[in-house]
Amino acid sequence: RNLLNSAVFVFLALSVFAVGDFSFATAEKCIDFRDFPADSSIEGPGVIYPGLNIQASGAEAVVVKYPNTPGAYAAYVGNIIDGNPILDSLKDFADDVFLSDNAERRNACLDNRGGFALKRSSKTSDNIYFNFASPISNFRIKIFDWGDFNTHNARHHSANLLAYDTNGNIVSQDSLSFSTDTDRNPRTGLLHDKPANPHTFGDACSATSTNQPGNYTFRVSGSDNIVKVVFKGKSVRGQVTQNMLSDTNVAYGVLCFTDFQPPVQLPIVDIKANNSDGPIALNDPANYTLLWTSQHAASCVGSGAWSGSKAINGSEAKSNMGSGVYTYTITCSNQHGSATDAVRVNVRQPQMPIVDIKANNSDGPINLVSPASYTLSWTSNNASSCSASGAWSGSKNVFGTESSSNVGVGNYTYTITCSNQYGSANDTVTVYVSNQTFQGVLSISKLARDPAITTSSVYYENLYMIPGREVEFSIAITNSGSTQINNLYIQDTLPSGLSYISGSTTIDGVQTSDGITSSGINVGTILAGQSKTVKFRTRLNDNSFFTQSLTLITNTAYARGDNASQVQDMANVYAIKQGQVLGAATVDTGADANTLAVLVTGLGSALSLSGLQIGKRVYWKNRIAQARLDGDN
């Protein structure tokens, strides 16, 4: 209520509109605001009651009590100066000039359980939302001291309480409206279609009827299906409508609703190490920070690598931790149960650096002839810096390459040392450059086998195969000289009729990359007297590819080195076409007498095993006999 200093001009109508049955069940919960500090916010999930979320869209909703500050309003108690009641200062809410602390009382006649109000600072509306986690059937709230102050000089004043179900439908509502003159401190108004003084019906202490806005109770009800209740204020002056009460000095209390069983909220907890869910790996000595947060928790306790009671939210720093595995477990509890989370920190022993250097991809020593060209390459792990010594010097990258050319006669030892905070490691490679040519001697042997029939140790120079089957080739290379051979290079270009099987190449039983049938592969250095065996698989083309009864496919392998001449060897594969030879009711498939003689004399009884269809016609018998005679001659 505020100073009465305006004349009476306008009268409008007051109306009360309510829907629904307002009989409340015996199980009703009324909020006691005395349990909360004055001026504390009531907004947010579960702030004043579990399962209830209050939000005010236009200003902050805070607790008010009698006679505490902040003051939501001043209620008249009878002292008059110059014919007008005297008001209190309305801290945080009113903008009137302070007059006295002895006349009217702030928050007077407020329900003994206290209430709440919306702060005036930056206030834009009086919309208040009450959201329930579980459906209710009844809701009521009382407004105090509404109508005796007219901040926006409005003529029409109204408020609505709306109840919504889970589908967003309005299931119940309660509305109140009245009119006053447009003075800031109105003296005239209409209430129940009768003239009435706003400073009586709008004052929290002077309002004598439950239908007067000074202490009116809004009520809504539904069939246990209300999940949201919204209070909305409105004021109108001419063509201007505002979604807020024109009386800005009001409070709300007697907030009651059907009690419900709040949803069970188990605790939630999350712990991190260095902001990671882990596991994290650090070097000894390790420094790290544990950070944990929880929800709905009443208490927390640590176990594992730590122990004792912990705050429900917090952090803890660890320093100079030695090597080991540290698992930090935190368990947070409330009356409904508990939740646990853990994070693991692995503190490792100091990681010493590792370094490897090669010359022409060899660990060395290597022998070259002047003027020599070669490339140094090196790699390292766990290194922060590297430096060179011996035949080179200076700082080097932790990995890299460096080429030398036109190098004269001499012995060159290249040393690289790589370091980190824990220590250092080094490696060397030696290059011998002389005027003498050290020539290695290579020998090569190439064989083939059918892996579906023969064992892995049985290979042939001549292999007879049915189309569509796999053929495995073996290439054995031996250094039969007295010096090592550098950069041994092997290549095998497949002829038509054979297709390489990806991923099948091995060197001495160890799988290596593909490329032997295209650009070739480098198998590195082969020492004097050393042998290396390269194997790979191919597939013979399908039967339809071959036009003759017997087709010869010759496959050649090549080997060479930096200081060894190229050598080569070959293996033969005979593709035996199926279904149109020896006994078929067609003409000759094209194999000449010499080829058939090879079949007969070389295979003998194996012809049938290779899939040739031996017929009974005399024509083909005579052809085979003639082939034998030609072969003997």
C-alpha positions as CSV (number, residue, x, y, z in Angstrom):
1,R,0.0,0.0,0.0
2,N,1.2,3.5,-0.8
3,L,0.4,7.2,-0.1
4,L,-3.1,8.3,-1.0
5,N,-2.7,11.5,-2.9
6,S,-4.9,11.1,-6.0
7,A,-8.6,11.8,-6.7
8,V,-11.2,9.3,-7.8
9,F,-12.1,9.3,-11.5
10,V,-12.7,5.8,-13.0
11,F,-14.7,2.8,-11.8
12,L,-14.6,-0.6,-13.5
13,A,-16.0,-4.0,-12.6
14,L,-14.6,-6.8,-10.3
15,S,-15.2,-10.4,-11.2
16,V,-14.2,-13.7,-9.7
17,F,-14.0,-16.8,-12.0
18,A,-13.1,-20.3,-10.7
19,V,-13.4,-23.8,-12.2
20,G,-13.3,-27.1,-10.5
21,D,-13.9,-28.6,-7.1
22,F,-11.7,-27.1,-4.4
23,S,-12.2,-29.7,-1.7
24,F,-8.7,-30.7,-0.7
25,A,-7.6,-34.1,0.3
26,T,-6.4,-34.6,3.8
27,A,-2.8,-35.3,2.6
28,E,-1.9,-31.7,1.8
29,K,1.6,-30.1,1.9
30,C,1.9,-26.4,2.8
31,I,5.3,-24.9,2.5
32,D,6.7,-23.3,5.7
33,F,8.9,-20.5,4.5
34,R,10.3,-20.0,8.0
35,D,12.6,-23.0,7.2
36,F,14.5,-20.9,4.7
37,P,16.6,-17.7,5.2
38,A,14.9,-14.4,4.4
39,D,15.8,-13.1,0.9
40,S,17.0,-16.6,-0.2
41,S,15.8,-17.7,-3.7
42,I,13.1,-20.4,-3.9
43,E,13.7,-21.1,-7.6
44,G,15.0,-24.3,-9.0
45,P,14.3,-28.1,-8.7
46,G,13.8,-29.3,-5.2
47,V,14.9,-26.0,-3.5
48,I,11.8,-25.7,-1.2
49,Y,10.4,-29.2,-1.7
50,P,11.5,-32.4,-3.5
51,G,9.8,-32.8,-6.9
52,L,8.7,-29.1,-7.0
53,N,10.5,-26.7,-9.4
54,I,9.6,-23.0,-9.1
55,Q,10.6,-20.5,-11.8
56,A,9.7,-16.8,-12.0
57,S,10.1,-15.4,-15.5
58,G,10.1,-11.7,-14.7
59,A,12.2,-11.4,-11.5
60,E,13.8,-13.4,-8.8
61,A,11.5,-15.1,-6.3
62,V,12.8,-14.8,-2.7
63,V,11.6,-15.6,0.8
64,V,9.9,-12.9,2.8
65,K,8.8,-13.0,6.5
66,Y,7.1,-10.7,9.0
67,P,8.6,-8.4,10.1
68,N,11.9,-9.2,8.4
69,T,13.5,-7.5,5.5
70,P,13.3,-7.6,2.6
71,G,9.8,-6.0,2.7
72,A,7.5,-7.0,0.0
73,Y,4.8,-4.5,1.1
74,A,3.7,-2.2,3.9
75,A,0.4,-3.0,5.6
76,Y,-1.6,-0.1,7.2
77,V,-1.9,-0.2,11.0
78,G,-3.6,3.2,11.6
79,N,-1.1,6.0,12.0
80,I,-2.0,9.0,9.9
81,I,0.0,12.1,8.8
82,D,-1.9,14.9,7.1
83,G,-4.8,12.5,6.5
84,N,-2.7,9.8,4.8
85,P,-1.3,6.5,6.2
86,I,2.5,6.4,6.6
87,L,4.5,3.7,4.8
88,D,7.6,1.7,5.6
89,S,10.6,1.6,3.3
90,L,10.2,-1.4,1.0
91,K,13.8,-2.6,0.6
92,D,14.5,-4.2,-2.8
93,F,10.8,-3.8,-3.8
94,A,9.4,-0.3,-3.5
95,D,10.6,2.9,-5.1
96,D,8.8,5.3,-2.7
97,V,10.5,7.8,-0.4
98,F,11.2,6.5,3.1
99,L,9.0,8.2,5.7
100,S,8.9,6.3,9.0
101,D,9.6,3.0,10.6
102,N,6.8,3.4,13.2
103,A,3.6,3.6,11.1
104,E,2.8,0.7,8.8
105,R,4.7,-2.6,9.1
106,R,6.5,-4.4,6.3
107,N,5.0,-7.8,5.5
108,A,2.3,-7.3,8.2
109,C,-0.5,-9.8,8.3
110,L,1.5,-12.3,6.2
111,D,0.6,-15.9,7.0
112,N,2.6,-17.0,10.0
113,R,4.5,-19.5,7.8
114,G,5.9,-16.6,5.7
115,G,5.9,-16.4,2.0
116,F,7.8,-15.1,-1.0
117,A,7.8,-12.1,-3.4
118,L,9.3,-11.1,-6.7
119,K,12.2,-8.5,-6.4
120,R,11.4,-5.3,-8.2
121,S,14.8,-4.8,-9.7
122,S,14.5,-5.5,-13.5
123,K,11.1,-7.0,-13.0
124,T,9.3,-7.6,-16.4
125,S,6.3,-9.8,-15.5
126,D,4.5,-11.6,-12.6
127,N,4.5,-15.0,-14.3
128,I,5.4,-17.7,-11.8
129,Y,5.7,-21.4,-12.8
130,F,5.2,-24.4,-10.4
131,N,6.3,-27.6,-12.0
132,F,5.7,-31.0,-10.3
133,A,7.6,-34.2,-10.9
134,S,4.5,-36.2,-9.9
135,P,0.9,-35.3,-10.7
136,I,-1.2,-33.6,-8.0
137,S,-4.9,-33.0,-7.6
138,N,-5.2,-29.6,-5.8
139,F,-3.2,-26.4,-5.5
140,R,-3.7,-23.1,-3.7
141,I,-1.8,-19.9,-3.2
142,K,-2.7,-16.6,-1.5
143,I,-1.7,-13.2,-2.7
144,F,-1.2,-10.5,-0.1
145,D,-1.6,-6.7,-0.3
146,W,-2.7,-6.5,-4.0
147,G,-4.7,-3.5,-5.1
148,D,-3.7,-0.6,-2.9
149,F,-0.8,0.6,-5.1
150,N,-0.9,1.3,-8.8
151,T,2.7,1.6,-10.2
152,H,1.6,1.5,-13.9
153,N,-1.5,3.8,-13.4
154,A,-3.7,1.0,-14.7
155,R,-7.5,0.8,-14.7
156,H,-8.0,-2.9,-15.1
157,H,-6.3,-5.4,-12.8
158,S,-6.5,-9.2,-13.2
159,A,-4.6,-12.4,-12.3
160,N,-5.1,-16.0,-13.4
161,L,-4.0,-19.3,-11.9
162,L,-3.9,-22.0,-14.5
163,A,-3.5,-25.8,-14.0
164,Y,-2.1,-28.0,-16.8
165,D,-2.0,-31.8,-17.3
166,T,0.8,-33.8,-18.8
167,N,-0.5,-33.0,-22.4
168,G,-0.4,-29.3,-21.8
169,N,-4.2,-28.9,-21.5
170,I,-5.7,-26.5,-19.0
171,V,-7.7,-28.6,-16.6
172,S,-8.6,-25.9,-14.0
173,Q,-8.2,-22.2,-13.5
174,D,-9.1,-19.4,-11.0
175,S,-9.3,-15.8,-12.0
176,L,-9.7,-12.5,-10.1
177,S,-10.2,-9.0,-11.6
178,F,-11.1,-5.5,-10.3
179,S,-10.8,-1.9,-11.3
180,T,-9.4,1.3,-9.8
181,D,-8.8,4.9,-10.7
182,T,-5.4,5.5,-12.5
183,D,-3.8,7.3,-9.6
184,R,-0.5,5.8,-8.3
185,N,-2.2,5.5,-4.9
186,P,-5.8,4.8,-6.0
187,R,-8.6,5.9,-3.7
188,T,-11.6,4.5,-5.6
189,G,-12.5,1.3,-7.2
190,L,-15.2,-1.2,-8.0
191,L,-15.5,-4.5,-6.0
192,H,-18.5,-6.8,-6.4
193,D,-20.1,-4.1,-8.6
194,K,-20.0,-1.7,-5.6
195,P,-17.7,1.2,-5.0
196,A,-15.0,0.3,-2.6
197,N,-11.7,1.8,-1.3
198,P,-8.6,0.0,-2.7
199,H,-6.8,0.9,0.5
200,T,-9.2,-1.3,2.3
201,F,-9.8,-4.3,-0.1
202,G,-6.2,-4.2,-1.3
203,D,-4.4,-4.0,2.0
204,A,-3.1,-7.2,3.6
205,C,-4.4,-6.3,7.0
206,S,-7.6,-4.3,6.1
207,A,-9.1,-6.8,3.6
208,T,-11.9,-8.5,5.5
209,S,-13.3,-10.9,2.9
210,T,-11.7,-13.9,1.3
211,N,-12.8,-12.5,-2.1
212,Q,-10.8,-9.3,-1.6
213,P,-7.5,-9.0,-3.5
214,G,-5.7,-7.9,-0.4
215,N,-5.6,-11.5,0.8
216,Y,-7.2,-13.6,-1.9
217,T,-6.6,-17.4,-2.3
218,F,-6.3,-18.8,-5.8
219,R,-7.3,-22.4,-6.1
220,V,-7.2,-25.0,-8.9
221,S,-8.0,-28.8,-8.8
222,G,-7.9,-31.8,-11.1
223,S,-8.1,-35.6,-11.0
224,D,-4.6,-36.3,-9.9
225,N,-3.3,-35.1,-13.3
226,I,-1.9,-31.6,-12.6
227,V,1.8,-31.4,-13.4
228,K,2.2,-27.6,-13.9
229,V,0.5,-24.5,-12.3
230,V,1.1,-21.0,-13.7
231,F,0.3,-17.7,-12.0
232,K,-0.1,-14.8,-14.4
233,G,-0.7,-11.1,-13.7
234,K,-2.1,-8.5,-16.1
235,S,-2.9,-4.7,-16.0
236,V,-4.5,-2.5,-18.6
237,R,-4.5,1.2,-19.1
238,G,-6.3,2.3,-22.3
239,Q,-4.7,0.5,-25.2
240,V,-1.6,-0.6,-23.2
241,T,-1.6,-4.1,-21.6
242,Q,1.2,-5.3,-19.4
243,N,1.8,-9.0,-18.3
244,M,2.3,-8.0,-14.7
245,L,0.5,-6.7,-11.8
246,S,0.3,-2.9,-11.6
247,D,0.7,-3.2,-7.8
248,T,4.4,-4.2,-7.6
249,N,4.3,-4.4,-3.8
250,V,2.7,-7.8,-3.2
251,A,3.7,-11.1,-1.6
252,Y,2.5,-14.7,-1.9
253,G,2.0,-17.2,0.8
254,V,-0.1,-20.2,1.9
255,L,1.4,-22.3,-0.9
256,C,-0.3,-25.6,-0.5
257,F,-0.8,-28.6,-2.7
258,T,-1.7,-32.3,-2.6
259,D,1.2,-34.0,-1.1
260,F,2.9,-36.6,-3.3
261,Q,5.7,-39.1,-3.1
262,P,8.7,-37.3,-4.6
263,P,10.6,-39.4,-7.2
264,V,13.4,-41.4,-5.7
265,Q,16.6,-39.6,-6.7
266,L,19.7,-41.8,-6.3
267,P,23.0,-40.1,-6.1
268,I,25.1,-39.4,-9.1
269,V,28.9,-39.0,-8.9
270,D,31.7,-38.4,-11.4
271,I,35.4,-38.3,-10.6
272,K,38.2,-37.3,-13.0
273,A,42.0,-37.1,-12.9
274,N,43.4,-34.0,-14.7
275,N,39.9,-33.5,-16.2
276,S,39.9,-37.0,-17.7
277,D,37.8,-40.0,-17.0
278,G,41.0,-42.0,-17.3
279,P,42.9,-44.1,-17.1
280,I,45.7,-41.6,-17.5
281,A,49.5,-42.4,-17.8
282,L,52.1,-40.1,-16.2
283,N,55.8,-40.4,-15.6
284,D,57.4,-40.7,-12.2
285,P,57.4,-38.3,-10.3
286,A,53.8,-37.5,-11.2
287,N,51.6,-34.5,-10.3
288,Y,47.9,-34.6,-11.0
289,T,44.5,-33.3,-9.6
290,L,41.4,-35.3,-8.7
291,L,38.1,-33.5,-9.3
292,W,34.7,-34.9,-8.4
293,T,31.1,-33.7,-8.6
294,S,27.9,-35.3,-7.3
295,Q,24.1,-34.8,-7.4
296,H,21.5,-35.7,-4.8
297,A,24.3,-36.8,-2.5
298,A,24.3,-36.3,1.3
299,S,27.8,-37.6,1.9
300,C,30.8,-39.1,0.1
301,V,33.7,-41.3,1.1
302,G,36.9,-42.3,-0.7
303,S,38.4,-45.7,-1.0
304,G,41.2,-47.5,-3.0
305,A,44.2,-45.2,-3.3
306,W,42.6,-42.7,-0.9
307,S,40.3,-42.9,2.0
308,G,38.1,-41.0,4.4
309,S,35.2,-38.6,4.2
310,K,35.1,-36.4,1.1
311,A,33.0,-33.3,0.3
312,I,30.1,-33.9,-2.1
313,N,32.0,-31.8,-4.6
314,G,35.6,-31.0,-4.5
315,S,39.2,-31.4,-5.7
316,E,42.4,-32.8,-4.3
317,A,45.9,-32.4,-5.7
318,K,48.6,-35.1,-5.7
319,S,52.3,-34.4,-6.2
320,N,55.6,-36.3,-6.5
321,M,53.7,-39.6,-6.9
322,G,56.0,-42.6,-7.5
323,S,55.6,-45.3,-10.0
324,G,52.5,-47.5,-9.5
325,V,48.8,-47.9,-10.3
326,Y,46.5,-45.6,-8.3
327,T,42.8,-46.2,-8.4
328,Y,40.7,-43.5,-6.7
329,T,37.2,-44.6,-5.9
330,I,34.5,-42.3,-4.5
331,T,31.1,-43.5,-3.2
332,C,28.3,-40.9,-2.6
333,S,25.1,-41.8,-0.7
334,N,21.7,-40.4,0.3
335,Q,18.7,-41.9,2.0
336,H,17.8,-43.9,-1.1
337,G,21.1,-45.5,-1.9
338,S,24.6,-44.9,-3.2
339,A,26.6,-44.5,-6.4
340,T,30.3,-45.1,-7.1
341,D,32.8,-43.9,-9.7
342,A,36.5,-44.4,-10.0
343,V,39.5,-43.1,-12.0
344,R,42.9,-44.8,-12.5
345,V,46.2,-43.1,-12.7
346,N,49.2,-45.1,-14.0
347,V,52.5,-43.7,-12.9
348,R,55.3,-45.2,-15.0
349,Q,59.0,-45.8,-14.4
350,P,61.1,-43.2,-16.1
351,Q,61.2,-43.9,-19.8
352,M,64.8,-43.9,-21.1
353,P,65.3,-42.9,-24.7
354,I,65.9,-45.4,-27.5
355,V,67.7,-44.6,-30.7
356,D,68.6,-46.6,-33.9
357,I,70.7,-45.4,-36.8
358,K,71.3,-47.1,-40.2
359,A,73.3,-46.5,-43.3
360,N,71.6,-47.4,-46.5
361,N,68.9,-49.1,-44.3
362,S,71.6,-51.4,-42.8
363,D,72.8,-51.5,-39.2
364,G,76.3,-51.8,-40.8
365,P,79.1,-51.9,-41.2
366,I,78.7,-51.4,-45.0
367,N,81.5,-51.5,-47.6
368,L,81.4,-49.0,-50.5
369,V,83.7,-47.9,-53.2
370,S,85.0,-44.4,-53.5
371,P,83.5,-42.0,-54.5
372,A,80.6,-43.3,-52.3
373,S,77.1,-42.1,-51.8
374,Y,74.9,-43.3,-48.9
375,T,72.0,-42.2,-46.7
376,L,71.9,-42.2,-42.9
377,S,68.5,-42.7,-41.3
378,W,67.7,-42.7,-37.6
379,T,64.7,-43.0,-35.3
380,S,64.1,-42.6,-31.6
381,N,61.5,-43.1,-28.9
382,N,61.0,-41.1,-25.7
383,A,63.7,-38.6,-26.8
384,S,63.5,-34.8,-26.4
385,S,66.7,-34.0,-28.2
386,C,69.5,-35.7,-30.2
387,S,73.1,-34.8,-31.1
388,A,75.7,-36.2,-33.5
389,S,79.3,-37.1,-32.9
390,G,82.1,-39.1,-34.7
391,A,82.0,-38.6,-38.5
392,W,79.3,-35.9,-38.1
393,S,78.3,-33.4,-35.4
394,G,75.7,-30.9,-34.3
395,S,72.1,-31.1,-33.1
396,K,69.9,-33.5,-34.9
397,N,66.1,-34.0,-35.0
398,V,64.8,-36.9,-32.9
399,F,64.2,-38.7,-36.2
400,G,65.4,-38.0,-39.8
401,T,67.6,-38.8,-42.7
402,E,70.9,-37.3,-44.0
403,S,72.6,-38.1,-47.3
404,S,76.3,-38.0,-48.2
405,S,77.8,-38.1,-51.7
406,N,81.2,-38.2,-53.3
407,V,82.7,-39.6,-50.1
408,G,86.4,-40.5,-50.3
409,V,88.3,-43.4,-49.0
410,G,88.1,-43.8,-45.2
411,N,86.3,-45.3,-42.3
412,Y,83.3,-43.3,-41.1
413,T,81.6,-44.0,-37.8
414,Y,78.4,-42.1,-37.2
415,T,77.2,-41.8,-33.6
416,I,73.9,-40.3,-32.5
417,T,73.0,-39.7,-28.9
418,C,69.4,-38.9,-27.9
419,S,68.3,-37.7,-24.4
420,N,65.4,-36.9,-22.2
421,Q,64.9,-35.8,-18.6
422,Y,65.8,-39.3,-17.4
423,G,69.0,-40.0,-19.3
424,S,70.4,-40.7,-22.8
425,A,71.1,-43.5,-25.3
426,N,73.3,-43.8,-28.4
427,D,73.8,-45.9,-31.5
428,T,76.4,-46.0,-34.2
429,V,76.8,-47.2,-37.8
430,T,80.1,-47.5,-39.7
431,V,80.7,-47.0,-43.4
432,Y,83.9,-48.3,-45.0
433,V,84.8,-46.6,-48.2
434,S,87.8,-48.0,-50.2
435,N,89.2,-48.1,-53.7
436,Q,88.7,-51.9,-53.9
437,T,85.6,-53.3,-55.2
438,F,84.1,-55.8,-52.9
439,Q,82.0,-57.9,-55.2
440,G,79.5,-60.4,-53.7
441,V,78.4,-63.5,-55.5
442,L,74.6,-64.3,-55.6
443,S,73.0,-67.6,-56.5
444,I,69.2,-68.1,-56.9
445,S,66.9,-71.1,-57.1
446,K,63.2,-70.8,-57.9
447,L,60.6,-73.6,-57.4
448,A,56.9,-74.0,-57.2
449,R,54.3,-76.2,-55.5
450,D,50.6,-76.8,-55.2
451,P,49.9,-75.9,-51.5
452,A,46.7,-77.9,-51.6
453,I,48.5,-81.2,-52.4
454,T,52.2,-81.1,-51.4
455,T,53.8,-80.3,-48.1
456,S,55.5,-77.0,-47.4
457,S,59.0,-78.5,-48.0
458,V,58.3,-80.1,-51.4
459,Y,58.7,-77.8,-54.5
460,Y,59.2,-78.5,-58.2
461,E,60.8,-76.8,-61.2
462,N,57.9,-78.0,-63.4
463,L,54.4,-78.0,-61.8
464,Y,51.3,-79.3,-63.5
465,M,48.2,-77.6,-62.2
466,I,44.4,-77.5,-62.7
467,P,43.2,-73.9,-63.5
468,G,41.8,-71.9,-60.6
469,R,44.1,-73.3,-58.0
470,E,46.8,-71.6,-55.9
471,V,50.5,-71.8,-56.8
472,E,53.2,-71.0,-54.2
473,F,56.6,-69.9,-55.4
474,S,59.8,-70.2,-53.4
475,I,62.9,-68.0,-54.3
476,A,66.1,-69.0,-52.4
477,I,69.0,-66.5,-52.6
478,T,72.4,-67.3,-51.2
479,N,75.5,-65.1,-50.8
480,S,78.2,-67.5,-51.9
481,G,81.0,-64.9,-51.9
482,S,83.3,-63.7,-49.1
483,T,81.8,-60.2,-48.5
484,Q,78.4,-59.0,-47.6
485,I,76.0,-57.8,-50.2
486,N,74.1,-54.6,-49.5
487,N,70.5,-53.8,-50.5
488,L,69.5,-57.2,-51.9
489,Y,66.7,-56.5,-54.3
490,I,64.3,-59.2,-55.5
491,Q,61.7,-58.9,-58.2
492,D,59.3,-61.4,-59.8
493,T,57.1,-60.1,-62.7
494,L,54.2,-62.5,-63.1
495,P,53.4,-63.7,-66.7
496,S,49.8,-63.8,-68.1
497,G,47.7,-66.6,-66.5
498,L,48.9,-66.0,-62.9
499,S,47.5,-63.4,-60.4
500,Y,49.3,-62.4,-57.1
501,I,47.5,-63.1,-53.8
502,S,47.7,-60.0,-51.7
503,G,49.5,-60.3,-48.3
504,S,51.1,-63.6,-49.1
505,T,54.8,-62.6,-49.3
506,T,57.2,-63.7,-46.6
507,I,61.0,-63.4,-46.0
508,D,62.3,-66.3,-44.0
509,G,58.8,-67.0,-42.8
510,V,58.1,-63.4,-41.7
511,Q,55.3,-61.6,-43.6
512,T,56.4,-58.5,-45.4
513,S,54.8,-55.9,-47.6
514,D,53.5,-56.6,-51.1
515,G,55.4,-55.4,-54.2
516,I,57.5,-58.4,-55.2
517,T,55.5,-58.8,-58.4
518,S,55.5,-55.1,-59.2
519,S,58.4,-52.8,-58.2
520,G,60.2,-55.6,-56.2
521,I,61.2,-55.7,-52.6
522,N,64.4,-54.8,-50.7
523,V,65.4,-57.5,-48.2
524,G,68.4,-55.6,-46.8
525,T,71.9,-56.9,-46.3
526,I,72.9,-60.5,-46.8
527,L,76.1,-61.6,-45.2
528,A,78.7,-63.9,-46.7
529,G,77.4,-67.4,-46.7
530,Q,73.9,-66.3,-45.6
531,S,70.8,-67.3,-47.4
532,K,67.3,-65.8,-47.6
533,T,64.1,-67.3,-48.8
534,V,61.2,-65.4,-50.2
535,K,57.8,-67.0,-50.7
536,F,54.6,-65.8,-52.2
537,R,51.4,-67.2,-53.6
538,T,49.5,-66.7,-56.9
539,R,46.3,-68.1,-58.4
540,L,46.2,-69.8,-61.8
541,N,43.5,-68.3,-64.0
542,D,40.2,-70.0,-64.4
543,N,39.6,-72.8,-66.9
544,S,38.0,-70.6,-69.5
545,F,41.1,-68.5,-69.8
546,F,43.1,-71.3,-71.4
547,T,42.5,-72.3,-75.1
548,Q,44.7,-75.4,-75.3
549,S,44.6,-78.6,-73.4
550,L,48.1,-77.8,-71.9
551,T,49.5,-74.3,-71.6
552,L,53.1,-73.6,-70.4
553,I,53.6,-70.6,-68.1
554,T,57.2,-69.6,-67.3
555,N,57.8,-67.4,-64.2
556,T,61.2,-65.8,-63.7
557,A,62.7,-64.2,-60.6
558,Y,65.5,-61.7,-60.4
559,A,67.9,-60.8,-57.6
560,R,70.7,-58.2,-57.4
561,G,72.6,-56.1,-54.9
562,D,74.6,-52.9,-54.6
563,N,77.8,-55.0,-55.0
564,A,76.4,-58.1,-56.7
565,S,75.4,-58.7,-60.3
566,Q,71.9,-59.7,-61.2
567,V,71.0,-63.4,-61.3
568,Q,67.8,-65.1,-62.3
569,D,66.0,-68.4,-62.2
570,M,62.6,-69.7,-63.5
571,A,59.9,-72.2,-62.6
572,N,57.4,-73.7,-65.1
573,V,53.7,-74.1,-64.5
574,Y,51.6,-76.2,-66.9
575,A,47.9,-75.4,-66.9
576,I,45.9,-78.5,-67.8
577,K,42.6,-77.4,-69.3
578,Q,39.6,-79.4,-68.1
579,G,36.6,-80.8,-69.9
580,Q,37.6,-80.7,-73.6
581,V,40.5,-83.2,-74.1
582,L,41.3,-86.8,-74.5
583,G,38.0,-88.5,-75.0
584,A,35.8,-85.6,-75.6
585,A,33.5,-85.7,-78.6
586,T,35.2,-82.7,-80.2
587,V,38.2,-82.0,-82.3
588,D,41.8,-81.6,-81.1
589,T,42.1,-78.8,-78.5
590,G,45.4,-77.6,-79.9
591,A,48.1,-79.4,-77.9
592,D,50.9,-80.5,-80.3
593,A,52.6,-83.9,-80.2
594,N,55.6,-82.7,-78.2
595,T,53.4,-81.2,-75.5
596,L,51.4,-84.4,-75.2
597,A,54.6,-86.3,-75.1
598,V,55.7,-84.2,-72.1
599,L,52.4,-85.0,-70.5
600,V,52.7,-88.7,-71.1
601,T,56.3,-89.3,-70.3
602,G,56.5,-86.7,-67.5
603,L,53.3,-87.4,-65.7
604,G,52.5,-91.0,-66.6
605,S,49.7,-92.1,-64.4
606,A,49.4,-88.7,-62.8
607,L,47.5,-87.5,-65.8
608,S,44.2,-88.6,-64.3
609,L,45.1,-86.9,-60.9
610,S,45.6,-83.6,-62.7
611,G,42.1,-83.7,-64.0
612,L,42.5,-84.9,-67.6
613,Q,39.5,-86.8,-68.7
614,I,40.9,-90.0,-70.3
615,G,38.5,-91.2,-73.0
616,K,38.2,-94.5,-74.8
617,R,38.1,-93.4,-78.3
618,V,40.7,-94.9,-80.6
619,Y,41.4,-91.6,-82.1
620,W,42.9,-90.2,-78.9
621,K,44.7,-93.5,-78.1
622,N,46.5,-93.3,-81.4
623,R,47.4,-89.7,-80.8
624,I,49.0,-90.5,-77.4
625,A,50.9,-93.5,-78.8
626,Q,52.3,-91.3,-81.6
627,A,53.3,-88.7,-79.0
628,R,55.3,-91.4,-77.2
629,L,57.2,-92.4,-80.4
630,D,58.0,-88.8,-81.2
631,G,59.3,-88.3,-77.7
632,D,61.6,-91.3,-77.9
633,N,63.1,-90.1,-81.2
